[in-house]
Amino acid sequence: MFFPPPNQTKHQQPSSPTPDGVFLTSASKDGQPMLRNGLTGDWIGTFVGHKGAVWGCSLDKEALRCATGSADFSARVFDAVSGDELVCLPHSHIVRTVAFGPDGTSLVTGGYEKLLRVYDLGALPASASSAAATARASALAEAPPPPAPLVAATAPDKVRRALFNAEGLLFTSYIDAPGLGVWDLRTGRCVRTLETGCVVSDFSFAEGGSGEASSSGGGTTLVVAGGKAASLYDASSLSLVKSFGFDFGINSAAFDPSRSRVVAGKRDLERERERF
């Protein structure tokens, strides 16, 4: 099994299960985001187009599109099947994070501009294969202008990561500010703030929780890594379920409800496990 070198990789995201399996996309400092088999780590392809380090990446729920955010002041959307670029979304500063909405047609971007932009990708082709073949037939064909953002909400700090929950609310973490913001992008407002007491280095949602971690009823747990702790929250009420303290700083954490385990990634590239 092979994965990108840890000193190059800035972010990895697995896809949801699809009829073709599970896929993994990775963002890296060399500006070459990749798509891999999520179970074996085998390389499938590289998305070409960025001119700087890629900080964020995201697959839609069907793993047909891959979005990337880069230090070249752009976010790009690729056809994950053919590798063709579907659209380039210019920004005025570094793009740290990209995330597809639950409907698969919306994309949010965030970064050093302290803005959350939401784009409607519904007009893009589901697959670039036929559209790209037509475009390549004419070398002088002009690319369509990128879509304008539907929403441009102002965040309190530079955005580190953005991630939608199943209800369509957007959770955000920040580069320097502690806590998580919860946004309703229909109004462009932050509706809740989860106070964590430290900068959040990473967070995710875990489905199918049991015992204490399924107190939300829907079995969804919010997993937060920050400082020297990995914490589990009820994803609906945002109440703390349990926190695991470590003697070292951590960059990431994951929760496996089926085995009641929390795995934390140390800043020295090692990992640590704790039973729930």
C-alpha positions as CSV (number, residue, x, y, z in Angstrom):
1,M,0.0,0.0,0.0
2,F,1.4,3.4,-1.0
3,F,0.3,6.9,0.1
4,P,1.8,10.3,-0.7
5,P,4.9,11.2,1.4
6,P,3.7,12.9,4.7
7,N,5.9,15.9,4.2
8,Q,4.1,16.6,0.9
9,T,0.5,15.8,1.8
10,K,-1.6,18.7,3.2
11,H,-5.0,17.1,3.2
12,Q,-6.7,13.8,2.4
13,Q,-10.3,13.0,2.0
14,P,-12.0,9.6,1.3
15,S,-15.2,9.4,-0.7
16,S,-18.5,8.0,0.4
17,P,-18.9,4.3,-0.7
18,T,-19.8,4.2,-4.4
19,P,-20.8,1.3,-6.8
20,D,-17.1,1.5,-8.0
21,G,-15.6,1.4,-4.5
22,V,-14.1,4.0,-2.1
23,F,-11.7,6.6,-3.4
24,L,-9.2,8.9,-1.7
25,T,-8.1,12.3,-2.9
26,S,-5.0,14.0,-1.6
27,A,-3.7,17.6,-1.7
28,S,0.0,18.2,-1.6
29,K,2.7,20.9,-1.5
30,D,4.0,19.9,-5.0
31,G,0.8,21.1,-6.6
32,Q,-0.2,17.6,-7.9
33,P,-3.4,16.5,-6.2
34,M,-4.0,12.8,-6.8
35,L,-6.8,10.2,-6.8
36,R,-6.2,6.8,-5.3
37,N,-8.0,3.6,-4.5
38,G,-9.3,4.2,-0.9
39,L,-8.7,0.6,0.2
40,T,-5.3,-0.2,-1.3
41,G,-3.8,3.3,-1.8
42,D,-3.0,2.5,-5.5
43,W,-2.6,5.6,-7.7
44,I,-5.4,6.2,-10.2
45,G,-4.5,9.6,-11.6
46,T,-3.2,13.1,-11.0
47,F,-5.1,16.3,-11.5
48,V,-3.0,18.8,-13.5
49,G,-3.5,22.5,-13.6
50,H,-2.4,24.2,-10.4
51,K,0.7,26.4,-10.3
52,G,1.2,26.3,-6.5
53,A,0.8,24.1,-3.4
54,V,-2.6,22.5,-3.1
55,W,-4.0,22.9,0.4
56,G,-7.5,21.4,0.2
57,C,-9.4,18.8,-1.8
58,S,-12.9,17.3,-1.9
59,L,-14.8,14.6,-3.8
60,D,-18.5,14.8,-4.4
61,K,-20.7,12.1,-3.0
62,E,-20.5,10.0,-6.2
63,A,-16.8,10.6,-6.6
64,L,-17.3,11.9,-10.1
65,R,-15.9,15.4,-9.4
66,C,-12.9,16.5,-7.5
67,A,-12.5,20.1,-6.2
68,T,-9.1,21.5,-5.1
69,G,-7.9,24.7,-3.4
70,S,-4.5,26.1,-3.9
71,A,-1.8,28.7,-3.1
72,D,-2.0,29.9,-6.7
73,F,-5.2,31.9,-5.7
74,S,-7.6,29.5,-7.3
75,A,-10.0,26.6,-6.8
76,R,-10.5,24.1,-9.6
77,V,-13.1,21.4,-10.3
78,F,-12.0,18.3,-12.2
79,D,-13.8,15.4,-13.8
80,A,-12.6,12.6,-11.5
81,V,-13.1,10.0,-14.3
82,S,-11.2,11.6,-17.1
83,G,-9.0,14.0,-15.1
84,D,-10.1,17.0,-17.3
85,E,-10.5,20.4,-15.7
86,L,-14.1,21.5,-15.6
87,V,-13.7,25.1,-14.3
88,C,-11.2,27.3,-12.6
89,L,-12.5,29.7,-9.9
90,P,-10.1,32.6,-9.4
91,H,-9.7,34.1,-5.9
92,S,-7.7,37.0,-4.4
93,H,-5.6,35.0,-2.0
94,I,-4.7,31.4,-0.9
95,V,-7.6,28.9,-1.0
96,R,-7.2,26.6,2.0
97,T,-10.4,24.5,1.8
98,V,-13.1,23.3,-0.6
99,A,-16.2,21.3,0.1
100,F,-19.1,20.0,-2.0
101,G,-22.6,20.5,-0.6
102,P,-24.8,17.5,0.2
103,D,-26.7,18.0,-3.1
104,G,-23.4,17.7,-5.1
105,T,-24.1,20.8,-7.1
106,S,-22.8,23.4,-4.8
107,L,-19.2,24.1,-3.8
108,V,-17.9,26.2,-0.9
109,T,-14.4,27.7,-0.8
110,G,-12.5,29.4,2.0
111,G,-9.0,30.6,2.8
112,Y,-6.9,33.7,3.5
113,E,-9.5,36.1,2.2
114,K,-11.7,35.4,5.3
115,L,-14.5,34.8,2.9
116,L,-16.8,31.8,2.4
117,R,-17.9,31.6,-1.3
118,V,-20.6,29.3,-2.5
119,Y,-20.8,28.4,-6.2
120,D,-23.5,26.7,-8.1
121,L,-21.9,24.0,-10.3
122,G,-25.2,22.7,-11.7
123,A,-24.5,24.2,-15.1
124,L,-21.2,22.2,-15.4
125,P,-21.3,18.8,-17.3
126,A,-21.6,15.8,-15.0
127,S,-18.6,14.4,-16.9
128,A,-16.1,16.3,-19.0
129,S,-15.5,13.5,-21.5
130,S,-18.0,14.6,-24.2
131,A,-17.6,18.3,-23.5
132,A,-13.9,18.1,-23.5
133,A,-13.8,16.2,-26.8
134,T,-15.8,18.9,-28.4
135,A,-13.7,21.7,-26.9
136,R,-10.5,20.1,-28.0
137,A,-11.7,19.8,-31.6
138,S,-11.3,23.5,-31.8
139,A,-8.1,24.9,-30.4
140,L,-9.4,28.4,-30.5
141,A,-12.6,27.6,-28.6
142,E,-12.9,30.0,-25.6
143,A,-13.5,28.5,-22.1
144,P,-16.8,29.7,-20.5
145,P,-16.5,32.3,-17.8
146,P,-16.4,30.8,-14.3
147,P,-19.6,31.1,-12.3
148,A,-20.0,33.9,-9.9
149,P,-20.4,33.0,-6.2
150,L,-24.0,32.9,-5.0
151,V,-23.0,33.8,-1.4
152,A,-19.9,35.5,-0.1
153,A,-20.0,35.5,3.7
154,T,-17.4,37.1,5.9
155,A,-15.6,34.8,8.3
156,P,-14.0,36.0,11.6
157,D,-10.6,34.7,10.6
158,K,-8.7,33.0,7.8
159,V,-10.5,29.7,7.1
160,R,-8.6,26.5,7.7
161,R,-11.3,23.9,6.8
162,A,-15.0,23.8,5.8
163,L,-17.3,20.8,5.8
164,F,-21.0,20.3,5.4
165,N,-23.1,18.2,7.7
166,A,-26.0,16.0,6.4
167,E,-28.5,18.9,7.0
168,G,-26.6,21.3,4.8
169,L,-25.1,23.4,7.6
170,L,-21.5,24.4,7.0
171,F,-18.9,23.9,9.8
172,T,-15.7,25.9,9.6
173,S,-12.4,26.0,11.5
174,Y,-9.9,28.8,11.4
175,I,-6.1,29.4,11.1
176,D,-5.6,31.5,14.2
177,A,-9.0,31.7,15.9
178,P,-10.3,29.0,18.3
179,G,-13.6,27.2,17.9
180,L,-15.9,26.0,15.1
181,G,-18.4,28.2,13.3
182,V,-21.7,26.8,12.1
183,W,-23.1,28.6,9.1
184,D,-26.5,28.7,7.4
185,L,-25.5,29.6,3.9
186,R,-29.1,30.3,2.9
187,T,-28.7,33.5,4.9
188,G,-24.9,33.8,4.9
189,R,-24.8,34.0,8.7
190,C,-23.0,32.1,11.4
191,V,-25.8,30.7,13.5
192,R,-23.7,28.9,16.2
193,T,-20.2,28.8,17.5
194,L,-18.7,25.7,19.2
195,E,-16.2,27.0,21.8
196,T,-13.2,24.7,21.9
197,G,-10.7,26.8,23.8
198,C,-8.0,26.2,21.2
199,V,-7.4,26.4,17.5
200,V,-9.0,23.4,15.7
201,S,-6.5,21.6,13.6
202,D,-9.0,19.2,12.0
203,F,-12.5,17.9,12.4
204,S,-14.9,15.4,10.7
205,F,-18.2,13.6,11.1
206,A,-18.5,9.9,12.0
207,E,-21.7,8.1,11.1
208,G,-23.1,5.1,12.9
209,G,-22.1,5.9,16.5
210,S,-23.1,3.7,19.4
211,G,-23.4,4.1,23.1
212,E,-22.5,7.5,24.4
213,A,-21.5,8.7,20.9
214,S,-24.9,8.1,19.4
215,S,-26.8,10.4,21.8
216,S,-27.9,12.5,18.8
217,G,-30.2,9.7,17.8
218,G,-29.0,9.8,14.2
219,G,-25.7,8.3,15.1
220,T,-23.6,11.2,13.9
221,T,-20.6,12.3,15.9
222,L,-18.5,15.4,15.4
223,V,-14.8,14.6,15.9
224,V,-12.6,17.6,16.7
225,A,-8.8,17.6,17.0
226,G,-7.1,20.6,18.6
227,G,-4.2,21.3,20.9
228,K,-3.5,18.2,22.9
229,A,-7.0,16.7,22.8
230,A,-9.4,14.8,20.5
231,S,-13.0,15.4,21.4
232,L,-16.3,13.8,20.4
233,Y,-19.5,16.0,20.3
234,D,-23.1,15.3,19.6
235,A,-23.4,16.5,16.0
236,S,-26.9,18.0,16.6
237,S,-26.7,19.6,20.0
238,L,-22.9,20.2,19.9
239,S,-22.7,18.9,23.5
240,L,-19.4,17.3,24.5
241,V,-19.7,13.5,24.7
242,K,-16.1,12.7,25.6
243,S,-12.6,14.1,25.3
244,F,-9.3,12.3,25.1
245,G,-6.2,14.2,26.4
246,F,-2.7,13.5,25.2
247,D,0.8,14.6,26.2
248,F,1.5,15.9,22.8
249,G,0.0,18.1,20.2
250,I,-2.2,16.4,17.5
251,N,-3.0,17.4,14.0
252,S,-6.0,15.1,13.3
253,A,-8.3,12.6,14.8
254,A,-10.8,9.9,13.6
255,F,-13.5,8.0,15.4
256,D,-14.4,4.4,14.4
257,P,-17.9,3.8,16.0
258,S,-17.9,0.1,15.1
259,R,-14.8,-0.6,17.2
260,S,-15.3,2.3,19.7
261,R,-11.8,3.6,18.9
262,V,-10.4,7.1,18.5
263,V,-7.2,7.5,16.4
264,A,-5.1,10.7,16.7
265,G,-2.4,11.8,14.4
266,K,0.6,13.3,16.3
267,R,2.5,16.3,15.0
268,D,5.7,14.2,14.7
269,L,3.9,12.0,12.1
270,E,3.1,9.2,14.5
271,R,-0.3,8.1,15.6
272,E,-2.0,7.1,18.9
273,R,-5.1,5.1,19.7
274,E,-7.6,5.3,22.5
275,R,-10.5,3.1,23.3
276,F,-13.8,5.0,23.7
